[in-house]
Amino acid sequence: MISNMLKEDPEIKCLTKTINESVHAAIKVETEKWKAELNALKEELKLREREIDALNRKLDRQQQYSRRHCILMFGIPEVERENTDLTVLDTLTKTMKVNLELNAIRRSHRTGRTDKDKPRPIIVKFASYGDKQKVLHNAKLLKGSQIFVSEDLTSVRLAILKEALARFKRGNVWSRGGMIFIKDNGNVFKVESMSDLCKISVTQSVC
């Protein structure tokens, strides 16, 4: 009974309304403050992510530039105590019709774990970028053979290349000068990151 009287008292009703409005207003102010802080943190995170992405791209470019004279040669039979410089030169001369002197090869060696079922690839560093390009240009002569030649890409670019080949037709994906290129809908795109790959065509696999 007393409770009902208090509820009906005009002053009590007014005070209750005032308190409720004050509480709601305070909650709204705090909520807006938290939203603003959260949005600021999200923007800060986006900025840091862009900075990290830019640094990663810069580092990857530097690493790729250090490999600009290098190629990988797959499928060349492996023998014990071989001289890979001579092995490479023999393949270049006889199979690829590229005539170079031995000093055109700065260094070469097998890479990766030994596999009895297949030869390890040979990484070759040429003395000049021009000699490397001659070899890549004549790589078409290897068609139908067990030997395959490719640019020496960083792990980042190799992963992009593999993903691109999985999404697009093989003839529409290639690398040149350490860069990955994709032809889609008549347009040629240069790709440096997975995010670049995702932007090319929404008709391809979902990123």
N, C-alpha and C positions, 0 to 999 in steps of 0.2 A: 504493500500500500504506500509506504513512504517512497519506495523506488518509483512508483507510478507518478506520485506527486512531484518528485524531482524532475522527472522527464517532461511533465507538463508545465513546469515553471518556466516562464518566458526568459528570465535571466539565465537560468541553467541552459536552456536550449540555445540561446545566443552565444553563451560562453563555449558550449560544446561545438557549435558550428565554427566559431572563431579558431578554436584549438585545432579542429580537423583541417580547416583551410590552411592554417599555419604549418601544420605537419606536412600536408600535401605539397605546399609551396616549397618547404625546405627540402623535401624528397626530390621534387622536380629540379630544384637548383643543383642539388648534389648529383642527380642523374645526368643533367646536362654537362656538369663539370667533368664527370667520369667519361662521358661520351667524347667531349672535346679532348681530354687527355689520351683516350684510346685512339682517336683519329690521328692525333699528333704522333703517337707511338707508331701507328701504321705507316704514316708518311715517312717517319724516320727510318723504319725498317725497309721500306721501298728504296729510299735513298741509299742506305747501306748495301742493299742487294745490287743496285745498279753500279755502285762503286766497286763491289767485289767482282761483278761480272766484267766490268771494264778492266780491272787488274788481271783477271784470269785470261781475258782475250789478249791483253798485252803480253803476258808471259807466254801464252801459246804461240803468238806470232814470233816472239824471239826464239823459242825453241824450234819452230818450224824453219825459221831463217837459218839456223845453225845446221839444218839438214838439207839446205837447198842444193848441195852438190851430191846428194846421196840417192841411191836407188836400192830396192830390194829385188833380188833375183831368186825365183822359186823353181824347184824341179830339177836343178842341176845335180847329177849324181855325186854322192859324197864318198871320198876315199880317205884312207888313213894317211897322215902326214902329207896332205895335199898342200900345194901352194895356191891359195885361192886367187891371187892376182893373175897367175898364169891360166887357171881354170876359167876365170871370167873373160880374160883376153881371148882365149880360144873360142869361147861361145860367141863373143862379140864379132870376131872375125869370120868364123865359119858359118854360124847360124843367122846372125843378124846383119851381116855385111857392113859392119862398122869397123873401119880400119883405124886403130889407135895404137900409139906406142905404149910400152909398159909403164912409162913414167906418167901417162895420162891418168893412171889409177894411183891415187894418193895412198889408200889402204883399203883392205877388204878382209872380211872374216865371216865365219858362220855365226848365226845367232839363234838362240833358243835351245831347248833341251834336245838331246840326241834321241832320235826315233828310228828304230830299226826298219820300220815300214816305209818311211819316206825321208828324203834328204832335208836337212835344215836349210832355210833360206840363207843366202849370202848378202850381207850389206856391203855396198860398194860406195866409196867416196872418191869422186873424180877431182882432178886438179882444177878443172874449170867447169863452170855452169854450162857452157856451150857443148862440151863433150857429153855431159849428162843428157842434154836435150836431144843430141844426135841419137843416143841410145833409145830414149823414149819414143822418138819419132819412128824408129825402125822396129819397135816392139810388135808392130802389125805382122812382121815376117815370122813371128813365133806362133801364129795361128795354126792350130793342128798339131803342135808339138806339146811336150810335157813341161816346157819351160814357160814361165810367166814373169813379167817384169812390172814393177809398180814404183811409184814415188815412195820415199821413206816419210810417212806421215807421223805426226805426234799421236799419242794415244787418244787425245780428244778428237782430232780430225779423223782418225781411223774409225772411232765409234760412230761419228756422224756419217761417214761414208757407208758403213755397214747398215745403219738405220735407213739411210736414203735409198740404198739398193733394195731394202726390204719393202719400201713404200712405193718406189717408182720403177719404171722399166729400166733394165740395165743400160740400154742405149741412151737413156736420158740422164744418166748420172756419170760424172767423171771428175778427175782431179787434174789440175794443171798448175804448176808453180806452187804446189803446196796448198792450193785452194780447192774447195769442193764446189762443183757447179751442178745445177739441176735445171733441166728443161721441162717446163710444165705449161700446158696450154699455149704453146708458141713463144713463151717468154723464158729467158735464161736468168737464173738467180744464183748469186754467190752466197754460200752458206758458211758461217763461222761458228755457229752454236746450234744446239738442239732447239732453242727458241726460234732461231731463224728458220729452221726446218719446219717447225709447226706453223709458221706464218705463211708459208708458200701456197698451200692449197687446202682449204677446209674439206675438200672432197676426198682427201687421202685419210689414212688411219688417224684416229684420235690421239692427240699427244697426252 
